[in-house]
Every structure is written in C-alpha cells, then in structure tokens.
Amino acid sequence: MAAAATRAVRRLLIASRSLHAISSEGAAREAATSFVHPAAVVHPDAVVGQGVSIGPFCTVGASARIGDACQLHAGSHVMGDTELGERCVVLTGAILGSDIPGQTIIGENNVIGHHAVVGVKCQDLKYKSGDECFLQIGNNNEIREYCSIHRSSKSCDCTVIGDNNLIMGSCHIAHDCRIGNNNIFANNTLFAGHVVVEDCTHTAGAVVVHQFCHIGSFSFLGGGSVIAQDVPRYMMVAGDRAELRGLNLEGLKRNGFSDQEVRMLRKAYQQVFMPSINSQSSFDERLAELEASLILWTGHVSHRVLERSRPFFDC
C-alpha cells in the first residue's frame, strides 16, 4: 500500500510540473504575440516587436519601429522615421513623428498622453523644408494630454528630453530645447526655442520661458511667470518679468540637501545676490569674494552656484 501511494504521489507531481510547463509556455507565447486590431493600418514595412497591442483606427508608417510590449490605444498614430522603445504607452489621439526628413527616437517605458503631438516639424520660420530635423526622448517620461514637442530646426541640432520627467497637460517644448532629468512641468508651461533646462527643476502652471534661456537645476519657477533671463541653480523666481525670490528651500529639502548645505547656499545667495545697501562692489567682484571665501568655497553646492552664475549674469 505504501509503495502504491508513493507511486501515485510521484505521478501527481510529474503531471503538475507538466501542466505548469505547458501553462508557462502558453503564457510566453501569448506575451510574444502581437495584437493588431482589424481596423488598424500597419504598413507591411513597419517593424513591430513582440507583445505589442495596436488598437482600432491606429496607423503605423513604413519607417516606424515599435518596441516590445508597447500599447497603441485607439486612434493613435506613429509616422515617419520614428522609433518607439519597449513598454511605451501611446494613448488615444496621440501623434508621434512626421513624414519629413530626420528622426524621432523615444526611449523605453514612456507614456504619451491623449492627443499629444510629439516629433513634428518645428514652428521656426528659419527651418528650410527638406532639412533633416531630430527629436530624442529618454526613458520613463510621462507626457500628458495635448502636449506638443517639436523636432530641431537644423540638421546639426536636436531637441532632447532626458529621463523621468513629468510634462503635464498642454505644455509646449519648442525646437532645439534640451531638457534634463527628473523635472516637473505643470500645465501650460511653454518653452520657446533653444531653452536649456537642467535637472530636478519644477515649474508651476502657465510659465512662459523666452528663447535661449538657461534654467538651472533645483530651481522653481512660480505660476504665471514670464522668464526672460537665465535662472541660477537652487533659486526660486516669480513674476512678470520674473525676479529672484530666494532659495528654493522646499525643493532643496525634497531632494535631500542637508541643513549644512542649505545654510551654505543661503550664505552664498546673500553674499552674491543681496549685497548691503552701502556696497559698491560689482556682481563680478562679489563672485570673486565668494570664491575667495574658504568657508563657502569648500562647499560643493556653493561651487555650483559660482559655476552657473558667471554665464547667467554678465553684469
């Protein structure tokens, strides 16, 4: 009896393993199989990865490349020479790329919101029809509804967006902008051409940034501000036209700056940007004084204030 029971248990284990293997193989096959809705139009020359889902009324152009496990929701479009990385989600009405010379490259794990327009021709009147133009977007970005992000205005340049950015609804990023990592842009933030944004910046709603401005890391741009000059790192600005309002203390705290680092930044800010009323020193002289101060100069963050302030303010 004991031997028979042992044989029965062994047969049960073998059967369970076989069922598990069959189930795993079926799941793998299902994951590797792409779904294309009959109402979608996918060009036969398009490259579509494994596990891709393409909903009804989508179009995928001849030069498009769709990475594994991407989802194209109903009525979204991928056009021109556009590369979409793995695990991207393109929501209803979004348009990626354009049938013009150049390329749009979008990294992995990005979400493109409803009716966003990404990688189309710029609005710069100097753009010459037929010139190549480029857009490159990194990984893990969330680009919300009705955003517009344009390609570069010249073949020698590129519009660039880094990783882990949240770009809220109706934002605009114009030609040749360079956006870093871990930024948050609230609704209706508008960047004109050639703007540079470093890392970990935060804009409130309805912010307008003039062409060629440079926005430093860890800065905060107050709601409704019109930015017509560069913004130094770690600072908070607001107004029309925007003025310095002090350090971005909340942003520094959220990004893990120590109390000592914040104190050093406050001293640097006061010394450079808030001289005494009787001070006759120029901006460059105050920067030189800060550089000569051993207490402040030994601090890495104060060094970065100096590093960015010189090109920002040529007084």
Secondary structure, DSSP 8 states (H G I E B T S, - for coil): -HHHHHHHHHHHHHHHHHHHHHHHHHHHHHHHS-EE-TT-EE-TTSEE-TT-EE-TT-EE-TT-EE-TT-EE-TT-EE-SSEEE-TT-EE-TT-EE--SSSEEEEE-SS-EE-TT-EEEE----TT--TT--EEEEE-SS-EE-TT-EEE--SSTT--EEE-SS-EE-TT-EE-TT-EE-SS-EE-TT-EE-TT-EE-SS-EE-SS-EE-TT-EE-TT-EE-TT-EE-S-B-TTEEEEEBTEEEEEE-HHHHHHTT--HHHHHHHHHHHHHHHS--TT----HHHHHHHHHH-HHHHT-HHHHHHHHHHHHH---
